[in-house]
Structures are given as C-alpha cells and as structure tokens.
Amino acid sequence: MRLYTKSGDTGETGLIDGSRVPKDHRRVVACGELDELNAALGMVMSVCGETAWRAQMAKIQDRLFVLGAELANPGRDPAAPAIGDGDVKLLEQWIDAATDAVEPLKEFIFPGGSELAARLHLARTVCRRAERNVVSLARAESIAGGVITYVNRLADLLFAWARLANKRAGVEDLIWTAPDTS
C-alpha cells in the first residue's frame, strides 16, 4: 500500500462517513489540531523519564485518537468508541494529584523552566488552540458532548504537570510581575 493516494490533490479530504470536504473545513481543522496536540505529547514523552506520566500520556494519546475519530465522523456510529465521563474524571484525578504536590498558585507564571515543563507548556498551548477550534466546530455542527470538556481538562492537566515537572527538577516557576505604572 502506498502512502500517497492522490485523492487529496484537489484540496479535499474524506471523512469517516465517506463524505468529502475541503481540507480547511472546520472538522478537518479540529482533527488536525488534535493530531498536532498528539505530536506535541510525543515530544513531551521523548524527554519524560517518569514511567507513570509516560503511561498516562500514552492513555491520553489513545483518547486523542478517539476524539479525532469522533470529529472526523459527522454521522457517528453510536457503537464507536467515545470519550465519556470516566475519561474526564480520570484527567481530573491526575490534575488534583499534580496540584496537591506543588505550592498553591498565587500569581501568573510564564511558560518554561525545565525542558520537560517547557514542552508541557507548549503542549498546553497547542491544546488550547485545539479547544478553540473544537468550540468553533461545535457552534456550526453537532459534536459529541464530552469532546470540549475533555480537551479543556487536558489543557489544565498539562499546566499542572508543567508546574510539577519544574518542582521535581528543582526549578522554580517563572513568576510574572505586573509592571509598576505609578
């Protein structure tokens, strides 16, 4: 099987239900954002020595494939795998565990610090962009209810993990200080 099909050479692509849409269609853009997020998580995993985090990230990567399949199938089969409340609750448990392990956040922080934290912050910003595109799609077309919630929680988790990564590396969060305007 060849990697190229030539079916996209006219600027259209196929969705799971067999329909063809322009490559800049909201559904395709949202799927592309999730794909980029998945790649950003792969970049995080490439420097992450934490076995537990790597396993959790692999689970998230799997869920992102499920999300992409949900978005790429406007006539979604109810029997197909889907994101559910349990997936969101799992992210919330991981957020709580990471948040409980660091000092309470009292100021805005800059993204950065250790290499792992910086990559997590970058993945978080990709996640927020994906979230914005999923919201845009949801305003125009019907999507499964848990998609937006999952992506929103995932961005929160990536932020919490970035803070924890800095703590474990002995690197302080970079605090933003409001300029003195007096």
Secondary structure in CASP SS format (residue, H / E / C, confidence):
PFRMAT SS
TARGET T0000
AUTHOR 0000-0000-0000
METHOD secondary structure of the structure
MODEL  1
M C 1.00
R C 1.00
L C 1.00
Y C 1.00
T C 1.00
K C 1.00
S C 1.00
G C 1.00
D C 1.00
T C 1.00
G C 1.00
E E 1.00
T E 1.00
G E 1.00
L C 1.00
I C 1.00
D C 1.00
G C 1.00
S C 1.00
R E 1.00
V E 1.00
P E 1.00
K C 1.00
D C 1.00
H C 1.00
R H 1.00
R H 1.00
V H 1.00
V H 1.00
A H 1.00
C H 1.00
G H 1.00
E H 1.00
L H 1.00
D H 1.00
E H 1.00
L H 1.00
N H 1.00
A H 1.00
A H 1.00
L H 1.00
G H 1.00
M H 1.00
V H 1.00
M H 1.00
S C 1.00
V C 1.00
C C 1.00
G C 1.00
E C 1.00
T H 1.00
A H 1.00
W H 1.00
R H 1.00
A H 1.00
Q H 1.00
M H 1.00
A H 1.00
K H 1.00
I H 1.00
Q H 1.00
D H 1.00
R H 1.00
L H 1.00
F H 1.00
V H 1.00
L H 1.00
G H 1.00
A H 1.00
E H 1.00
L H 1.00
A C 1.00
N C 1.00
P C 1.00
G C 1.00
R C 1.00
D C 1.00
P C 1.00
A C 1.00
A C 1.00
P C 1.00
A C 1.00
I C 1.00
G C 1.00
D H 1.00
G H 1.00
D H 1.00
V H 1.00
K H 1.00
L H 1.00
L H 1.00
E H 1.00
Q H 1.00
W H 1.00
I H 1.00
D H 1.00
A H 1.00
A H 1.00
T H 1.00
D H 1.00
A C 1.00
V C 1.00
E C 1.00
P C 1.00
L C 1.00
K C 1.00
E C 1.00
F C 1.00
I E 1.00
F E 1.00
P C 1.00
G C 1.00
G C 1.00
S C 1.00
E H 1.00
L H 1.00
A H 1.00
A H 1.00
R H 1.00
L H 1.00
H H 1.00
L H 1.00
A H 1.00
R H 1.00
T H 1.00
V H 1.00
C H 1.00
R H 1.00
R H 1.00
A H 1.00
E H 1.00
R H 1.00
N H 1.00
V H 1.00
V H 1.00
S H 1.00
L H 1.00
A H 1.00
R H 1.00
A H 1.00
E C 1.00
S C 1.00
I C 1.00
A C 1.00
G C 1.00
G H 1.00
V H 1.00
I H 1.00
T H 1.00
Y H 1.00
V H 1.00
N H 1.00
R H 1.00
L H 1.00
A H 1.00
D H 1.00
L H 1.00
L H 1.00
F H 1.00
A H 1.00
W H 1.00
A H 1.00
R H 1.00
L H 1.00
A H 1.00
N H 1.00
K H 1.00
R H 1.00
A H 1.00
G C 1.00
V C 1.00
E C 1.00
D C 1.00
L E 1.00
I E 1.00
W C 1.00
T C 1.00
A C 1.00
P C 1.00
D C 1.00
T C 1.00
S C 1.00
END
